[in-house]
Amino acid sequence: MNERRRSRPATLLLLGVIASIMSMAAPMVVSSASFSISLSPVASGFDAPTQVTSPHDSSDRLFVVEKRGTIRVVQHGHLLPGYFLDIRSKVSSDGERGLLGLAFSPHFKTDHRLFVYYTRLGGDIVLARYTTNAARTKVVASSYRPLMLIEHSAQNNHNGGALAFGPNGYLYIGVGDGGGAGDPHNNGQNKSTLLGKILRINVNGTGGGRFHRYSVPGSNPFAGSRPGLGEIWAYGLRNPWRISFDRATGSLYIADVGQDRYEEIDREGVKSTGGRNYGWSYIEGKHCFKAGHCSLAGDYLPVAEYTHAGGNCAITGGYVYRGPTQAKLVGQYVFADWCSGNIWTMAAGGAALTVRATVSAHITSFGEAQNGELYAVSSSGSLFRVLAP
């Protein structure tokens, strides 16, 4: 899902097996602050999970997305048999490709719709809509409707894959820069391509894109006659690996994977009008990446960054905790690094980062349950609940 995996698949597979054995034995905590975070095992046996999320339909279910093209369901702490969705025949999962994103309609309980983001055979990115059966227990295969197709065949990395509905009901989409070190085609800064962007669309509209199954909100920064593709909300991103909205404030958090030195967190308040340039590939974190094109002026620098020192390599974005049981975590944005296993918190609206744990699991994604409790999945196939005892 980012450049952290591009050259070491065999080594990382072995690490994943070891991590799985270690992580299911007991909660893991190494703290450097006033309180610690631990990961409490919930379920295991998943195949390279890339996301965990919930449908907000009062069913107490968690949905775990698997890279190969499947989605499985955990209910009351138990992994249910079979698949909620199986599109392995459509998905290319080599390298960083795969089934990378899932978002349920804000009205899933009544409209039964969900949206998936995957790389199809050949590598291009597809955003598609599906509908479930009446009981919402299984996706109806024939309901498949593609919404968006983004050419991405040259490289198998930097695919992005983040999906999240905002407080306004629009779908936000995090798309990678197309791959290759240093953004060789300058896609991040090119507003005539959807690569290297956060997109925003109205999934209830029609007429947008080649499939005419969404619309571009008129309030998007490049809608209408303004230069740039109408779907673009923000640009200058390398590989946004998870975006989320603070359910209390509506702020958007973007975790963007860096190149060789810096990982960054970008944040936009609920009143943002979009159009922000986050600087890639002229800027990495808060620092010039291409000196001849970089002045650090006119771009939006991240609210926080961290370096690759100590084994860090790639950020896994998280959520601002708003659940009812972990009082120490309330109002804290929780995120991790895939390589080092460090888990940090940052106060909502703040910028200071604090390491709360170092774990053996390679965390690929965080996710919220309907009640705001926080969960995480690891590349070795485990699902955890995030606790702050």
C-alpha positions as CSV (number, residue, x, y, z in Angstrom):
1,M,0.0,0.0,0.0
2,N,3.1,2.2,0.0
3,E,6.7,2.1,-0.8
4,R,7.6,0.3,2.4
5,R,6.7,-3.0,0.7
6,R,8.2,-2.6,-2.7
7,S,11.5,-4.5,-2.4
8,R,11.2,-6.9,0.6
9,P,8.2,-9.2,0.1
10,A,9.9,-12.4,1.3
11,T,11.4,-10.8,4.4
12,L,8.2,-9.0,5.3
13,L,6.2,-12.2,4.9
14,L,8.5,-14.0,7.4
15,L,8.2,-11.0,9.8
16,G,4.5,-11.1,9.4
17,V,4.3,-14.8,10.5
18,I,6.5,-14.1,13.5
19,A,4.5,-11.0,14.4
20,S,1.3,-13.0,14.2
21,I,2.6,-15.6,16.6
22,M,3.8,-12.9,19.1
23,S,0.8,-10.6,18.8
24,M,-1.9,-13.1,19.6
25,A,-0.1,-14.3,22.7
26,A,-0.9,-11.2,24.8
27,P,-1.4,-7.4,24.6
28,M,1.8,-5.6,23.7
29,V,2.9,-2.4,25.4
30,V,6.2,-0.4,25.5
31,S,5.4,3.1,26.7
32,S,7.4,6.3,26.6
33,A,4.7,8.6,28.0
34,S,2.2,9.1,30.9
35,F,-0.2,6.5,29.6
36,S,0.3,3.5,27.3
37,I,-1.6,2.0,24.4
38,S,-2.1,-1.7,24.1
39,L,-3.4,-4.0,21.4
40,S,-5.9,-6.6,22.6
41,P,-6.3,-9.6,20.3
42,V,-9.9,-10.0,18.9
43,A,-9.5,-12.4,15.9
44,S,-6.9,-13.8,13.6
45,G,-6.6,-15.8,10.3
46,F,-7.2,-12.9,7.9
47,D,-5.3,-12.8,4.6
48,A,-3.2,-9.6,4.4
49,P,-5.9,-7.3,5.8
50,T,-5.8,-3.7,4.5
51,Q,-8.7,-2.1,6.5
52,V,-11.2,-2.6,9.3
53,T,-14.4,-0.6,9.4
54,S,-18.1,-0.6,10.4
55,P,-21.3,0.1,8.6
56,H,-23.0,2.1,11.3
57,D,-26.2,0.0,11.0
58,S,-26.6,-1.0,14.6
59,S,-25.5,-4.5,13.8
60,D,-22.3,-4.6,16.0
61,R,-20.2,-5.8,13.0
62,L,-16.7,-5.1,11.9
63,F,-15.7,-5.6,8.3
64,V,-12.1,-6.6,7.5
65,V,-10.9,-5.9,4.0
66,E,-8.4,-8.4,2.6
67,K,-5.8,-7.4,0.0
68,R,-6.6,-10.4,-2.3
69,G,-10.1,-9.0,-3.0
70,T,-12.3,-10.3,-0.2
71,I,-14.2,-8.9,2.8
72,R,-14.9,-10.8,6.0
73,V,-17.2,-10.1,8.9
74,V,-16.5,-10.2,12.7
75,Q,-19.5,-10.0,15.0
76,H,-19.4,-10.1,18.8
77,G,-15.7,-10.9,18.5
78,H,-16.1,-14.0,16.3
79,L,-15.1,-14.3,12.7
80,L,-18.1,-15.4,10.6
81,P,-17.7,-18.1,8.0
82,G,-17.6,-17.2,4.3
83,Y,-17.2,-13.8,2.6
84,F,-19.3,-10.7,2.6
85,L,-17.7,-9.8,-0.7
86,D,-15.4,-11.8,-3.0
87,I,-14.0,-10.1,-6.1
88,R,-10.7,-11.9,-6.4
89,S,-11.4,-12.5,-10.1
90,K,-11.3,-8.7,-10.6
91,V,-8.4,-7.7,-8.4
92,S,-4.7,-7.5,-9.1
93,S,-2.9,-7.9,-5.7
94,D,0.8,-8.0,-6.6
95,G,3.1,-5.5,-4.9
96,E,1.0,-2.8,-3.2
97,R,-2.0,-3.5,-5.4
98,G,-5.2,-5.1,-4.1
99,L,-8.5,-4.4,-2.6
100,L,-7.5,-1.3,-0.6
101,G,-10.6,0.6,0.5
102,L,-14.1,0.2,1.7
103,A,-16.7,2.8,2.7
104,F,-20.3,2.2,3.6
105,S,-23.0,4.6,2.5
106,P,-24.0,6.9,5.4
107,H,-27.5,5.5,4.8
108,F,-26.4,1.9,4.5
109,K,-29.2,0.6,6.8
110,T,-31.7,1.7,4.2
111,D,-29.9,1.9,0.8
112,H,-27.6,-1.1,1.4
113,R,-24.9,0.5,-0.7
114,L,-21.1,0.3,-0.2
115,F,-18.1,1.5,-2.2
116,V,-14.8,-0.2,-2.8
117,Y,-11.5,0.9,-4.1
118,Y,-9.2,-1.7,-5.8
119,T,-6.6,-2.2,-8.5
120,R,-8.0,-4.2,-11.4
121,L,-6.1,-6.8,-13.5
122,G,-3.4,-4.7,-15.2
123,G,-3.1,-2.3,-12.3
124,D,-5.6,0.5,-13.0
125,I,-7.6,1.9,-10.0
126,V,-11.3,1.3,-9.8
127,L,-13.9,2.9,-7.6
128,A,-17.1,0.8,-7.6
129,R,-20.4,0.7,-6.0
130,Y,-22.2,-2.5,-4.8
131,T,-25.5,-3.3,-3.1
132,T,-26.2,-6.0,-0.5
133,N,-29.1,-8.4,-0.1
134,A,-32.1,-7.3,2.0
135,A,-30.5,-8.6,5.2
136,R,-27.3,-6.8,4.6
137,T,-25.3,-10.0,5.1
138,K,-23.8,-10.4,1.6
139,V,-23.0,-8.3,-1.4
140,V,-25.0,-9.0,-4.5
141,A,-22.4,-9.6,-7.3
142,S,-24.7,-8.4,-10.1
143,S,-25.1,-5.0,-8.4
144,Y,-21.5,-4.0,-9.4
145,R,-21.4,-0.5,-10.8
146,P,-18.0,1.2,-11.6
147,L,-17.9,4.9,-10.8
148,M,-14.3,5.8,-11.5
149,L,-11.3,4.4,-13.4
150,I,-7.8,5.9,-12.9
151,E,-5.0,4.7,-15.1
152,H,-2.2,3.2,-12.9
153,S,-0.6,0.4,-15.0
154,A,3.0,1.6,-15.1
155,Q,3.9,1.0,-11.4
156,N,2.4,-1.3,-8.7
157,N,3.1,1.0,-5.8
158,H,1.5,4.3,-4.5
159,N,-2.0,3.3,-5.2
160,G,-3.6,5.1,-2.3
161,G,-6.9,3.5,-1.4
162,A,-8.4,5.6,1.4
163,L,-12.2,6.1,1.3
164,A,-14.2,8.1,3.9
165,F,-17.6,9.9,3.8
166,G,-17.4,13.4,5.2
167,P,-19.9,15.2,7.4
168,N,-21.4,16.7,4.2
169,G,-22.2,13.3,2.8
170,Y,-19.6,13.5,0.1
171,L,-17.1,10.7,-0.5
172,Y,-13.4,11.6,-0.1
173,I,-10.9,9.4,-2.0
174,G,-7.1,9.3,-1.4
175,V,-5.2,8.4,-4.5
176,G,-1.4,7.8,-4.8
177,D,0.9,9.6,-7.2
178,G,1.2,6.7,-9.6
179,G,4.3,5.1,-8.2
180,G,8.0,5.3,-8.9
181,A,10.5,7.1,-6.6
182,G,10.2,10.9,-6.4
183,D,7.0,11.2,-8.5
184,P,8.8,11.0,-11.9
185,H,5.8,12.3,-13.8
186,N,5.1,15.1,-11.3
187,N,1.5,13.8,-10.9
188,G,1.2,15.3,-7.4
189,Q,1.5,18.9,-8.8
190,N,-0.5,18.2,-12.0
191,K,-4.1,19.2,-11.6
192,S,-5.0,17.6,-14.9
193,T,-4.6,14.1,-13.4
194,L,-6.4,12.4,-10.4
195,L,-3.2,10.8,-9.2
196,G,-1.5,12.2,-6.1
197,K,-4.8,13.8,-4.8
198,I,-7.7,13.8,-2.4
199,L,-10.8,13.7,-4.5
200,R,-14.4,14.6,-3.4
201,I,-17.5,13.4,-5.2
202,N,-21.3,13.2,-4.7
203,V,-22.1,9.5,-5.1
204,N,-25.8,10.3,-5.3
205,G,-25.4,12.4,-8.4
206,T,-25.0,11.5,-12.1
207,G,-23.0,12.7,-15.0
208,G,-19.5,12.6,-13.6
209,G,-16.6,10.6,-15.0
210,R,-16.7,8.1,-17.9
211,F,-19.4,6.0,-16.2
212,H,-21.7,9.0,-15.3
213,R,-22.5,7.6,-11.9
214,Y,-21.5,10.4,-9.6
215,S,-21.5,14.2,-9.7
216,V,-18.8,16.8,-8.8
217,P,-20.0,19.1,-6.0
218,G,-20.3,22.7,-7.2
219,S,-18.3,23.8,-4.1
220,N,-15.2,21.7,-5.1
221,P,-12.2,24.1,-5.5
222,F,-11.7,23.2,-9.2
223,A,-15.3,22.7,-10.3
224,G,-16.7,24.5,-13.3
225,S,-14.4,26.8,-15.2
226,R,-11.6,26.9,-12.6
227,P,-8.4,25.2,-13.9
228,G,-8.1,21.6,-12.7
229,L,-10.2,18.5,-12.7
230,G,-13.4,19.0,-10.8
231,E,-13.1,15.9,-8.6
232,I,-9.9,17.3,-7.0
233,W,-10.3,18.4,-3.4
234,A,-6.5,18.7,-2.5
235,Y,-3.3,17.9,-4.4
236,G,0.4,17.5,-3.8
237,L,0.2,14.1,-2.1
238,R,2.5,11.1,-2.5
239,N,0.5,8.1,-1.1
240,P,-2.3,9.0,1.3
241,W,-2.6,5.8,3.4
242,R,-5.8,6.3,5.3
243,I,-7.9,9.4,5.8
244,S,-10.5,10.0,8.5
245,F,-12.9,12.5,9.9
246,D,-13.1,13.4,13.5
247,R,-16.7,12.5,14.4
248,A,-16.9,15.3,16.9
249,T,-15.4,18.3,15.0
250,G,-15.6,17.2,11.3
251,S,-11.9,17.8,10.8
252,L,-10.2,15.8,8.0
253,Y,-6.9,14.0,8.8
254,I,-4.7,12.8,6.0
255,A,-1.7,10.5,6.6
256,D,0.7,10.8,3.7
257,V,3.5,8.3,3.3
258,G,6.9,9.9,2.7
259,Q,9.8,9.1,0.4
260,D,13.1,8.5,2.3
261,R,13.1,10.8,5.3
262,Y,9.7,12.1,6.6
263,E,6.2,10.9,7.2
264,E,3.4,13.5,7.5
265,I,0.0,14.3,8.9
266,D,-2.2,16.9,7.2
267,R,-5.3,18.3,8.8
268,E,-8.2,20.4,7.5
269,G,-10.9,22.0,9.6
270,V,-14.6,21.4,8.8
271,K,-14.8,24.9,7.2
272,S,-12.0,24.2,4.7
273,T,-12.9,25.1,1.2
274,G,-10.4,22.7,-0.3
275,G,-7.8,23.4,-3.0
276,R,-4.8,23.0,-0.7
277,N,-1.4,22.1,-2.2
278,Y,0.4,19.8,0.2
279,G,3.6,20.2,-1.7
280,W,4.7,16.7,-3.0
281,S,7.0,16.2,-4.8
282,Y,8.6,19.6,-4.3
283,I,8.2,19.1,-0.5
284,E,8.5,16.0,1.7
285,G,7.1,16.7,5.1
286,K,8.1,20.2,6.0
287,H,11.3,20.1,4.0
288,C,12.4,20.7,0.4
289,F,12.6,17.5,-1.7
290,K,13.3,19.1,-5.0
291,A,15.4,22.1,-4.1
292,G,15.1,23.8,-7.5
293,H,11.3,24.0,-7.2
294,C,10.9,24.5,-3.5
295,S,10.4,27.7,-1.5
296,L,8.1,26.3,1.3
297,A,5.8,29.1,0.5
298,G,2.3,28.9,-1.0
299,D,1.9,25.3,0.1
300,Y,0.3,23.8,3.2
301,L,2.9,22.3,5.4
302,P,1.8,19.3,7.5
303,V,0.6,19.9,11.0
304,A,3.0,17.1,12.2
305,E,5.8,15.0,10.8
306,Y,8.3,12.4,12.0
307,T,11.5,11.1,10.6
308,H,12.7,7.6,9.6
309,A,15.1,7.5,12.5
310,G,14.8,4.4,14.7
311,G,13.3,2.1,12.0
312,N,10.3,4.2,11.0
313,C,9.4,4.0,7.3
314,A,5.7,4.5,6.5
315,I,2.8,6.0,8.3
316,T,-0.5,4.2,8.9
317,G,-3.1,6.9,9.4
318,G,-5.7,6.5,12.2
319,Y,-8.6,8.2,13.9
320,V,-9.4,10.7,16.6
321,Y,-10.8,8.5,19.4
322,R,-14.3,9.5,20.4
323,G,-15.4,6.2,22.0
324,P,-17.1,5.7,25.4
325,T,-14.6,3.4,27.3
326,Q,-11.0,4.7,26.8
327,A,-11.0,8.0,28.7
328,K,-7.3,8.6,28.3
329,L,-7.7,8.4,24.5
330,V,-10.6,10.8,24.0
331,G,-9.6,13.6,21.7
332,Q,-6.4,11.9,20.6
333,Y,-5.5,11.1,17.0
334,V,-4.0,7.6,17.1
335,F,-1.7,6.4,14.3
336,A,1.3,4.2,13.7
337,D,4.3,3.4,11.6
338,W,4.2,0.1,9.7
339,C,7.9,-0.7,10.1
340,S,8.9,0.3,13.6
341,G,5.6,-0.6,15.3
342,N,5.5,2.8,17.0
343,I,2.0,4.0,17.9
344,W,1.6,7.7,18.5
345,T,-1.1,10.1,19.7
346,M,-1.6,13.7,18.8
347,A,-4.2,15.9,20.4
348,A,-7.0,16.9,18.1
349,G,-6.2,20.4,16.9
350,G,-2.6,20.0,18.2
351,A,0.8,19.1,16.6
352,A,2.9,17.4,19.3
353,L,3.4,13.7,18.8
354,T,3.8,11.2,21.7
355,V,4.9,7.6,21.4
356,R,2.4,5.5,23.4
357,A,3.5,2.0,22.4
358,T,5.9,0.0,20.3
359,V,4.3,-3.3,19.1
360,S,5.5,-6.3,17.1
361,A,2.6,-6.2,14.7
362,H,2.9,-4.4,11.4
363,I,-0.3,-2.3,11.5
364,T,-1.8,-1.8,8.1
365,S,-4.9,0.1,9.2
366,F,-7.1,1.4,12.0
367,G,-10.8,1.6,12.0
368,E,-13.8,2.7,14.1
369,A,-16.7,0.6,15.4
370,Q,-20.1,2.2,15.3
371,N,-19.7,3.4,18.9
372,G,-16.3,4.9,18.3
373,E,-14.2,2.2,19.7
374,L,-10.9,1.9,17.9
375,Y,-9.5,-1.2,16.2
376,A,-6.4,-2.1,14.1
377,V,-5.4,-4.8,11.7
378,S,-1.9,-6.2,11.0
379,S,-0.4,-7.5,7.8
380,S,0.1,-10.9,9.4
381,G,-3.7,-11.3,9.7
382,S,-4.8,-10.2,13.1
383,L,-7.5,-7.9,14.4
384,F,-7.0,-6.0,17.6
385,R,-8.8,-3.6,19.8
386,V,-6.9,-0.5,20.8
387,L,-6.9,0.2,24.5
388,A,-5.4,2.7,26.9
389,P,-5.5,0.9,30.3
